[in-house]
Amino acid sequence: MRRLTITRGDNATTGFLGDATMLTAVKRVLVEEEGQDLIEYALLAAFIALAAVAAITQLGTAINNIYTRISSTVDSAGS
């Protein structure tokens, strides 16, 4: 049996039988750092989107309360 080798660069990572296996692909992803920036940006974008949804929900509730008070004031002034 050959040893499992993980190389960086354009060389394919090979397993015991000479073919690229799932285990070697996972190990290559863990060793390489190129995709980590993309994941970090995706997590940052998801966090910003979550914060924006929470803020917009709170803002919508506050605006609804303001219009409700205005409506009740106009209704009471008209009676």
Secondary structure as UniProt FT lines:
FT   TURN            16..17
FT   HELIX           22..31
FT   TURN            34..35
FT   HELIX           36..78
//
